Amino acid sequence: MFLLKKIVAPCFYPVSLCLGILILGLLFLWATRRQRLGKRLVTLGTWLLLLLSLPFLSRQTLIPLESRYPALLQPEAVSWGEKSETSPKWIVVLGCGHVSDPRLPANSQISGAALGRLVEGVRLYKAIPGSKLLLSGGVVFDPVPEAEVMARVAVLLGVKPQDISLETDSRDTEAEAKIIAKMLGREKFILVTSATHMPRSMALFRKRGLQPIPAPTDFLIRESPRPLPGGFFPRAASLGQVETAAHEYLGLAWAWLRGMI
């Protein structure tokens, strides 16, 4: 089921979807007599690719995800409850992909999103006395657990090794919520993940009876005081933003259908 999910989901991403429509249209144009249908499909695929690559439109797919939870700008003001004096203050950082290439330094082995999450986790760690990091990420398509690579980067960023714990058995967010619930029990903790991924993560963790404190990071939408001229031209980055949004909406739908949220 896990592998099937990883194969089917990309078929609904913008580039795959648009190219699929365009290729189907070309097949009708060149290999059949249904010229009108072929022209309509090519036109649809072209317009869809254009619209999804426009920055001011692609932003609209991200706003419902990234506006759900604000950034945790004052971590020192977080209330940890009565056990805060005796229990560690856990900061849970979810992974987001890596490739354990020994030719590269550890910070280049994790994805840009994973690095953004880890940097935010380290920022919170340094701002909250008595806190510890719980880095999450197991083996998916790489033989080295992602949490181990993230831990090496965290040490490079100044985190004490004794303040790092690892969760190395999960393959996706659903598994992370299940395993971390067993590791931390009912302890309060800060949850760090990408802003687009936070709504799904919070729903999955809350379904397990946990009440994490959201600390979204890696925001893709940044408000500029003035309109940028490039916002009206197609960009490959906009397609990437729509792909990220599509991934999260599909993940939310899949979790809802399975009763996980």
Short mmCIF file of the C-alpha atoms (twelve columns), coordinates in Angstrom:
data_MODEL
# 
_entry.id   MODEL 
# 
loop_
_atom_site.group_PDB 
_atom_site.id 
_atom_site.type_symbol 
_atom_site.label_atom_id 
_atom_site.label_alt_id 
_atom_site.label_comp_id 
_atom_site.label_asym_id 
_atom_site.label_seq_id 
_atom_site.Cartn_x 
_atom_site.Cartn_y 
_atom_site.Cartn_z 
_atom_site.pdbx_PDB_model_num 
ATOM 1   C CA . MET A 1   0.000   0.000  0.000   1 
ATOM 2   C CA . PHE A 2   2.828   2.397  0.870   1 
ATOM 3   C CA . LEU A 3   4.583   1.863  -2.479  1 
ATOM 4   C CA . LEU A 4   1.291   2.134  -4.374  1 
ATOM 5   C CA . LYS A 5   0.623   5.476  -2.679  1 
ATOM 6   C CA . LYS A 6   4.037   6.759  -3.726  1 
ATOM 7   C CA . ILE A 7   3.412   5.715  -7.355  1 
ATOM 8   C CA . VAL A 8   -0.184  6.863  -7.794  1 
ATOM 9   C CA . ALA A 9   0.036   10.298 -6.115  1 
ATOM 10  C CA . PRO A 10  2.582   11.804 -8.597  1 
ATOM 11  C CA . CYS A 11  0.154   11.081 -11.433 1 
ATOM 12  C CA . PHE A 12  -2.014  13.909 -10.077 1 
ATOM 13  C CA . TYR A 13  0.820   16.415 -9.750  1 
ATOM 14  C CA . PRO A 14  0.632   19.377 -12.186 1 
ATOM 15  C CA . VAL A 15  3.456   18.422 -14.559 1 
ATOM 16  C CA . SER A 16  2.375   14.779 -14.834 1 
ATOM 17  C CA . LEU A 17  -1.279  15.746 -15.218 1 
ATOM 18  C CA . CYS A 18  -0.673  18.416 -17.876 1 
ATOM 19  C CA . LEU A 19  1.783   16.294 -19.844 1 
ATOM 20  C CA . GLY A 20  -0.608  13.363 -19.684 1 
ATOM 21  C CA . ILE A 21  -3.396  15.471 -21.202 1 
ATOM 22  C CA . LEU A 22  -1.053  16.879 -23.870 1 
ATOM 23  C CA . ILE A 23  0.312   13.459 -24.849 1 
ATOM 24  C CA . LEU A 24  -3.204  12.022 -25.020 1 
ATOM 25  C CA . GLY A 25  -4.240  14.914 -27.239 1 
ATOM 26  C CA . LEU A 26  -1.255  14.372 -29.557 1 
ATOM 27  C CA . LEU A 27  -2.111  10.681 -29.826 1 
ATOM 28  C CA . PHE A 28  -5.624  11.550 -30.953 1 
ATOM 29  C CA . LEU A 29  -4.236  14.079 -33.448 1 
ATOM 30  C CA . TRP A 30  -1.598  11.830 -35.005 1 
ATOM 31  C CA . ALA A 31  -2.909  8.296  -34.519 1 
ATOM 32  C CA . THR A 32  -6.691  8.624  -34.900 1 
ATOM 33  C CA . ARG A 33  -9.271  10.508 -36.907 1 
ATOM 34  C CA . ARG A 34  -10.681 12.240 -33.837 1 
ATOM 35  C CA . GLN A 35  -8.961  15.511 -34.614 1 
ATOM 36  C CA . ARG A 36  -11.433 17.697 -32.754 1 
ATOM 37  C CA . LEU A 37  -10.978 15.778 -29.498 1 
ATOM 38  C CA . GLY A 38  -7.205  15.880 -29.937 1 
ATOM 39  C CA . LYS A 39  -7.236  19.668 -30.407 1 
ATOM 40  C CA . ARG A 40  -9.407  20.122 -27.322 1 
ATOM 41  C CA . LEU A 41  -7.096  18.023 -25.181 1 
ATOM 42  C CA . VAL A 42  -3.990  19.846 -26.388 1 
ATOM 43  C CA . THR A 43  -5.690  23.196 -25.727 1 
ATOM 44  C CA . LEU A 44  -6.801  22.060 -22.258 1 
ATOM 45  C CA . GLY A 45  -3.339  20.763 -21.354 1 
ATOM 46  C CA . THR A 46  -1.652  23.963 -22.549 1 
ATOM 47  C CA . TRP A 47  -3.984  26.301 -20.679 1 
ATOM 48  C CA . LEU A 48  -3.827  24.203 -17.537 1 
ATOM 49  C CA . LEU A 49  -0.020  24.198 -17.618 1 
ATOM 50  C CA . LEU A 50  -0.017  27.974 -18.112 1 
ATOM 51  C CA . LEU A 51  -2.447  28.683 -15.272 1 
ATOM 52  C CA . LEU A 52  -0.708  26.406 -12.775 1 
ATOM 53  C CA . SER A 53  2.665   28.024 -13.514 1 
ATOM 54  C CA . LEU A 54  1.468   31.577 -12.749 1 
ATOM 55  C CA . PRO A 55  2.731   32.668 -9.294  1 
ATOM 56  C CA . PHE A 56  -0.311  34.714 -8.307  1 
ATOM 57  C CA . LEU A 57  -2.555  31.692 -8.984  1 
ATOM 58  C CA . SER A 58  -0.311  28.998 -7.516  1 
ATOM 59  C CA . ARG A 59  -0.189  30.957 -4.247  1 
ATOM 60  C CA . GLN A 60  -3.915  30.419 -3.835  1 
ATOM 61  C CA . THR A 61  -3.414  26.673 -3.536  1 
ATOM 62  C CA . LEU A 62  -0.995  27.175 -0.619  1 
ATOM 63  C CA . ILE A 63  -2.807  29.857 1.391   1 
ATOM 64  C CA . PRO A 64  -5.381  27.505 3.023   1 
ATOM 65  C CA . LEU A 65  -2.529  25.251 4.174   1 
ATOM 66  C CA . GLU A 66  0.047   27.798 5.328   1 
ATOM 67  C CA . SER A 67  -2.382  30.196 7.028   1 
ATOM 68  C CA . ARG A 68  -3.812  27.546 9.374   1 
ATOM 69  C CA . TYR A 69  -1.071  27.820 12.007  1 
ATOM 70  C CA . PRO A 70  1.121   30.900 12.621  1 
ATOM 71  C CA . ALA A 71  4.873   30.689 13.178  1 
ATOM 72  C CA . LEU A 72  6.008   30.228 16.784  1 
ATOM 73  C CA . LEU A 73  7.809   33.550 17.159  1 
ATOM 74  C CA . GLN A 74  8.017   33.550 20.978  1 
ATOM 75  C CA . PRO A 75  8.925   30.013 22.036  1 
ATOM 76  C CA . GLU A 76  10.036  31.198 25.476  1 
ATOM 77  C CA . ALA A 77  6.394   32.022 26.256  1 
ATOM 78  C CA . VAL A 78  5.148   28.448 25.706  1 
ATOM 79  C CA . SER A 79  3.391   26.961 28.739  1 
ATOM 80  C CA . TRP A 80  4.645   23.449 29.476  1 
ATOM 81  C CA . GLY A 81  2.448   22.608 32.438  1 
ATOM 82  C CA . GLU A 82  3.251   21.386 35.940  1 
ATOM 83  C CA . LYS A 83  5.839   18.791 34.870  1 
ATOM 84  C CA . SER A 84  8.045   21.325 33.101  1 
ATOM 85  C CA . GLU A 85  10.565  21.362 35.949  1 
ATOM 86  C CA . THR A 86  11.215  17.611 35.888  1 
ATOM 87  C CA . SER A 87  10.417  16.510 32.321  1 
ATOM 88  C CA . PRO A 88  12.359  17.371 29.149  1 
ATOM 89  C CA . LYS A 89  10.804  19.962 26.896  1 
ATOM 90  C CA . TRP A 90  10.573  18.025 23.658  1 
ATOM 91  C CA . ILE A 91  10.877  19.589 20.231  1 
ATOM 92  C CA . VAL A 92  9.837   17.064 17.585  1 
ATOM 93  C CA . VAL A 93  11.200  17.671 14.079  1 
ATOM 94  C CA . LEU A 94  9.686   15.657 11.228  1 
ATOM 95  C CA . GLY A 95  11.915  14.642 8.321   1 
ATOM 96  C CA . CYS A 96  11.278  15.419 4.653   1 
ATOM 97  C CA . GLY A 97  13.566  13.294 2.518   1 
ATOM 98  C CA . HIS A 98  17.274  12.655 2.197   1 
ATOM 99  C CA . VAL A 99  19.939  10.889 0.145   1 
ATOM 100 C CA . SER A 100 22.862  9.543  2.154   1 
ATOM 101 C CA . ASP A 101 25.548  10.393 -0.405  1 
ATOM 102 C CA . PRO A 102 28.939  10.047 1.362   1 
ATOM 103 C CA . ARG A 103 30.508  12.476 -1.107  1 
ATOM 104 C CA . LEU A 104 28.473  15.309 0.415   1 
ATOM 105 C CA . PRO A 105 28.422  16.945 3.840   1 
ATOM 106 C CA . ALA A 106 25.472  15.942 6.017   1 
ATOM 107 C CA . ASN A 107 23.672  19.262 5.471   1 
ATOM 108 C CA . SER A 108 23.622  18.575 1.711   1 
ATOM 109 C CA . GLN A 109 22.275  15.047 2.163   1 
ATOM 110 C CA . ILE A 110 18.882  16.188 3.480   1 
ATOM 111 C CA . SER A 111 16.310  18.025 1.379   1 
ATOM 112 C CA . GLY A 112 15.879  21.792 1.520   1 
ATOM 113 C CA . ALA A 113 12.572  21.374 3.351   1 
ATOM 114 C CA . ALA A 114 14.149  19.005 5.888   1 
ATOM 115 C CA . LEU A 115 16.997  21.465 6.462   1 
ATOM 116 C CA . GLY A 116 14.490  24.288 7.015   1 
ATOM 117 C CA . ARG A 117 12.629  22.176 9.569   1 
ATOM 118 C CA . LEU A 118 15.833  21.242 11.361  1 
ATOM 119 C CA . VAL A 119 17.063  24.845 11.529  1 
ATOM 120 C CA . GLU A 120 13.739  25.855 13.087  1 
ATOM 121 C CA . GLY A 121 14.047  23.010 15.575  1 
ATOM 122 C CA . VAL A 122 17.538  24.170 16.535  1 
ATOM 123 C CA . ARG A 123 16.301  27.766 16.908  1 
ATOM 124 C CA . LEU A 124 13.620  26.605 19.333  1 
ATOM 125 C CA . TYR A 125 16.103  24.379 21.147  1 
ATOM 126 C CA . LYS A 126 18.424  27.317 21.774  1 
ATOM 127 C CA . ALA A 127 15.545  29.565 22.852  1 
ATOM 128 C CA . ILE A 128 14.002  27.119 25.357  1 
ATOM 129 C CA . PRO A 129 16.165  26.116 28.344  1 
ATOM 130 C CA . GLY A 130 16.009  22.425 29.171  1 
ATOM 131 C CA . SER A 131 14.673  21.421 25.762  1 
ATOM 132 C CA . LYS A 132 15.646  18.355 23.751  1 
ATOM 133 C CA . LEU A 133 15.260  17.428 20.092  1 
ATOM 134 C CA . LEU A 134 13.415  14.355 18.884  1 
ATOM 135 C CA . LEU A 135 14.316  13.886 15.222  1 
ATOM 136 C CA . SER A 136 11.962  11.679 13.230  1 
ATOM 137 C CA . GLY A 137 12.529  9.834  9.970   1 
ATOM 138 C CA . GLY A 138 13.193  6.219  9.112   1 
ATOM 139 C CA . VAL A 139 14.288  4.194  6.098   1 
ATOM 140 C CA . VAL A 140 12.157  4.694  2.990   1 
ATOM 141 C CA . PHE A 141 14.197  4.406  -0.208  1 
ATOM 142 C CA . ASP A 142 17.576  5.041  1.393   1 
ATOM 143 C CA . PRO A 143 19.409  2.493  3.601   1 
ATOM 144 C CA . VAL A 144 20.297  5.115  6.225   1 
ATOM 145 C CA . PRO A 145 17.478  6.418  8.478   1 
ATOM 146 C CA . GLU A 146 16.831  10.083 7.846   1 
ATOM 147 C CA . ALA A 147 16.840  10.878 11.565  1 
ATOM 148 C CA . GLU A 148 20.492  9.792  11.781  1 
ATOM 149 C CA . VAL A 149 21.514  12.196 9.020   1 
ATOM 150 C CA . MET A 150 19.478  14.988 10.602  1 
ATOM 151 C CA . ALA A 151 21.207  14.322 13.924  1 
ATOM 152 C CA . ARG A 152 24.619  14.827 12.306  1 
ATOM 153 C CA . VAL A 153 23.443  18.169 10.912  1 
ATOM 154 C CA . ALA A 154 22.004  19.179 14.285  1 
ATOM 155 C CA . VAL A 155 25.372  18.583 15.937  1 
ATOM 156 C CA . LEU A 156 27.012  20.730 13.259  1 
ATOM 157 C CA . LEU A 157 24.521  23.467 14.172  1 
ATOM 158 C CA . GLY A 158 25.538  23.374 17.827  1 
ATOM 159 C CA . VAL A 159 23.118  20.925 19.441  1 
ATOM 160 C CA . LYS A 160 24.608  18.736 22.167  1 
ATOM 161 C CA . PRO A 161 24.526  15.027 21.185  1 
ATOM 162 C CA . GLN A 162 23.048  14.110 24.583  1 
ATOM 163 C CA . ASP A 163 20.089  16.402 23.845  1 
ATOM 164 C CA . ILE A 164 19.125  14.478 20.691  1 
ATOM 165 C CA . SER A 165 16.814  11.464 20.517  1 
ATOM 166 C CA . LEU A 166 15.940  9.614  17.319  1 
ATOM 167 C CA . GLU A 167 12.854  7.971  15.873  1 
ATOM 168 C CA . THR A 168 14.123  5.811  13.001  1 
ATOM 169 C CA . ASP A 169 11.271  3.389  12.271  1 
ATOM 170 C CA . SER A 170 8.664   5.530  10.484  1 
ATOM 171 C CA . ARG A 171 8.093   5.719  6.733   1 
ATOM 172 C CA . ASP A 172 5.448   8.441  6.596   1 
ATOM 173 C CA . THR A 173 3.655   10.982 8.784   1 
ATOM 174 C CA . GLU A 174 1.005   8.503  9.884   1 
ATOM 175 C CA . ALA A 175 3.686   6.173  11.240  1 
ATOM 176 C CA . GLU A 176 5.515   9.090  12.859  1 
ATOM 177 C CA . ALA A 177 2.389   10.032 14.820  1 
ATOM 178 C CA . LYS A 178 1.878   6.441  15.960  1 
ATOM 179 C CA . ILE A 179 5.482   5.883  17.081  1 
ATOM 180 C CA . ILE A 180 5.984   9.288  18.694  1 
ATOM 181 C CA . ALA A 181 2.757   8.828  20.646  1 
ATOM 182 C CA . LYS A 182 4.303   5.710  22.180  1 
ATOM 183 C CA . MET A 183 7.631   7.449  22.839  1 
ATOM 184 C CA . LEU A 184 6.304   10.617 24.499  1 
ATOM 185 C CA . GLY A 185 2.977   9.472  25.872  1 
ATOM 186 C CA . ARG A 186 0.908   12.429 27.052  1 
ATOM 187 C CA . GLU A 187 3.848   14.812 27.375  1 
ATOM 188 C CA . LYS A 188 3.424   18.205 25.773  1 
ATOM 189 C CA . PHE A 189 5.807   18.900 22.890  1 
ATOM 190 C CA . ILE A 190 6.455   21.331 20.067  1 
ATOM 191 C CA . LEU A 191 5.908   19.931 16.587  1 
ATOM 192 C CA . VAL A 192 8.111   21.308 13.808  1 
ATOM 193 C CA . THR A 193 7.318   20.684 10.169  1 
ATOM 194 C CA . SER A 194 6.721   22.633 6.963   1 
ATOM 195 C CA . ALA A 195 3.825   25.093 7.031   1 
ATOM 196 C CA . THR A 196 2.066   23.250 4.200   1 
ATOM 197 C CA . HIS A 197 2.480   19.929 6.014   1 
ATOM 198 C CA . MET A 198 1.371   21.187 9.424   1 
ATOM 199 C CA . PRO A 199 -2.447  20.802 8.995   1 
ATOM 200 C CA . ARG A 200 -2.119  17.115 8.110   1 
ATOM 201 C CA . SER A 201 0.488   16.502 10.806  1 
ATOM 202 C CA . MET A 202 -1.596  18.149 13.521  1 
ATOM 203 C CA . ALA A 203 -4.672  16.161 12.488  1 
ATOM 204 C CA . LEU A 204 -2.772  12.859 12.573  1 
ATOM 205 C CA . PHE A 205 -1.148  13.578 15.943  1 
ATOM 206 C CA . ARG A 206 -4.399  14.768 17.503  1 
ATOM 207 C CA . LYS A 207 -6.123  11.618 16.305  1 
ATOM 208 C CA . ARG A 208 -3.630  9.765  18.530  1 
ATOM 209 C CA . GLY A 209 -4.790  11.795 21.516  1 
ATOM 210 C CA . LEU A 210 -1.803  14.157 21.488  1 
ATOM 211 C CA . GLN A 211 -1.884  17.957 21.707  1 
ATOM 212 C CA . PRO A 212 1.310   19.191 20.045  1 
ATOM 213 C CA . ILE A 213 2.213   22.859 19.944  1 
ATOM 214 C CA . PRO A 214 2.531   23.753 16.235  1 
ATOM 215 C CA . ALA A 215 5.711   25.451 15.058  1 
ATOM 216 C CA . PRO A 216 5.408   25.648 11.260  1 
ATOM 217 C CA . THR A 217 8.409   26.614 9.173   1 
ATOM 218 C CA . ASP A 218 9.670   26.445 5.576   1 
ATOM 219 C CA . PHE A 219 6.943   28.856 4.463   1 
ATOM 220 C CA . LEU A 220 6.559   29.057 0.692   1 
ATOM 221 C CA . ILE A 221 4.413   32.200 0.812   1 
ATOM 222 C CA . ARG A 222 6.196   35.360 1.909   1 
ATOM 223 C CA . GLU A 223 4.330   38.632 1.769   1 
ATOM 224 C CA . SER A 224 6.186   41.357 -0.102  1 
ATOM 225 C CA . PRO A 225 5.399   45.032 0.678   1 
ATOM 226 C CA . ARG A 226 5.197   45.678 -3.056  1 
ATOM 227 C CA . PRO A 227 3.898   43.560 -5.952  1 
ATOM 228 C CA . LEU A 228 6.724   41.803 -7.769  1 
ATOM 229 C CA . PRO A 229 6.739   42.040 -11.604 1 
ATOM 230 C CA . GLY A 230 7.698   38.377 -11.869 1 
ATOM 231 C CA . GLY A 231 4.416   37.393 -10.250 1 
ATOM 232 C CA . PHE A 232 2.647   37.735 -13.587 1 
ATOM 233 C CA . PHE A 233 4.947   35.441 -15.593 1 
ATOM 234 C CA . PRO A 234 4.923   31.630 -15.680 1 
ATOM 235 C CA . ARG A 235 7.588   30.029 -13.488 1 
ATOM 236 C CA . ALA A 236 8.725   26.479 -12.859 1 
ATOM 237 C CA . ALA A 237 8.801   27.299 -9.132  1 
ATOM 238 C CA . SER A 238 5.049   27.917 -9.237  1 
ATOM 239 C CA . LEU A 239 4.495   24.426 -10.592 1 
ATOM 240 C CA . GLY A 240 6.551   23.156 -7.666  1 
ATOM 241 C CA . GLN A 241 4.313   25.045 -5.242  1 
ATOM 242 C CA . VAL A 242 1.185   23.558 -6.789  1 
ATOM 243 C CA . GLU A 243 2.803   20.115 -6.581  1 
ATOM 244 C CA . THR A 244 3.464   20.636 -2.871  1 
ATOM 245 C CA . ALA A 245 -0.135  21.717 -2.314  1 
ATOM 246 C CA . ALA A 246 -1.467  18.786 -4.337  1 
ATOM 247 C CA . HIS A 247 0.648   16.387 -2.275  1 
ATOM 248 C CA . GLU A 248 -0.855  17.720 0.949   1 
ATOM 249 C CA . TYR A 249 -4.457  17.781 -0.272  1 
ATOM 250 C CA . LEU A 250 -4.123  14.215 -1.524  1 
ATOM 251 C CA . GLY A 251 -2.556  13.222 1.797   1 
ATOM 252 C CA . LEU A 252 -5.417  14.816 3.729   1 
ATOM 253 C CA . ALA A 253 -7.996  13.094 1.543   1 
ATOM 254 C CA . TRP A 254 -6.262  9.724  1.906   1 
ATOM 255 C CA . ALA A 255 -6.013  10.072 5.698   1 
ATOM 256 C CA . TRP A 256 -9.669  11.100 5.911   1 
ATOM 257 C CA . LEU A 257 -10.840 8.155  3.793   1 
ATOM 258 C CA . ARG A 258 -8.927  5.778  6.063   1 
ATOM 259 C CA . GLY A 259 -10.324 7.381  9.215   1 
ATOM 260 C CA . MET A 260 -6.904  8.604  10.374  1 
ATOM 261 C CA . ILE A 261 -8.047  12.204 10.832  1 
# 
